[in-house]
Amino acid sequence: MELGDISDDEKVMVRKMIITAFWCIQLLPIDRPSMSKVLKMLEGDVELLEMPPKPFHQLPLETSMEVHSCENSNDESSKSLDTGTTTS
């Protein structure tokens, strides 16, 4: 299937899915839609859908560094379990 073979109905459905997905990945849970709202968004008119205020909102640098730091310490813990050594 080539890009030119996509029907208008398929384009509308893809647009609905993308906008709905942006709502579902909002950083704060309170900003995310309920599943019943998601169904309404996907079944409703695409023209009524609005983009979330911050569709590409990223974690602050400090938070992403903390997550990376936790991942590294978890890696060290799992390495010590594999080798039978302990690290602090």
KAUR-V739012 format. One record per pair of residues at least 6 apart in sequence whose ideal C-beta (glycine too) atoms are under 7 Angstrom apart, sorted by the first residue. I is the first residue (numbers start at 1). J is the second residue. D is the distance in Angstrom with one decimal. If there is no record, write none. Layout:
# KAUR-V739012
[[I J D] [I J D]]
This chain:
# KAUR-V739012
[[12 46 5.1] [15 46 5.4] [16 41 6.7] [16 42 5.5] [16 46 5.2] [16 49 6.5] [19 49 4.6] [19 51 6.1] [20 38 5.8] [20 41 4.7] [20 42 5.9] [22 51 6.4] [22 52 5.3] [22 55 4.1] [23 32 6.4] [23 33 5.1] [23 52 5.2] [24 32 5.7] [24 33 6.7] [24 38 6.8] [26 32 5.0] [26 52 5.9] [27 57 5.2] [31 52 6.9] [33 41 6.7] [41 49 6.1] [76 87 5.5] [80 86 5.6] [80 87 4.9]]
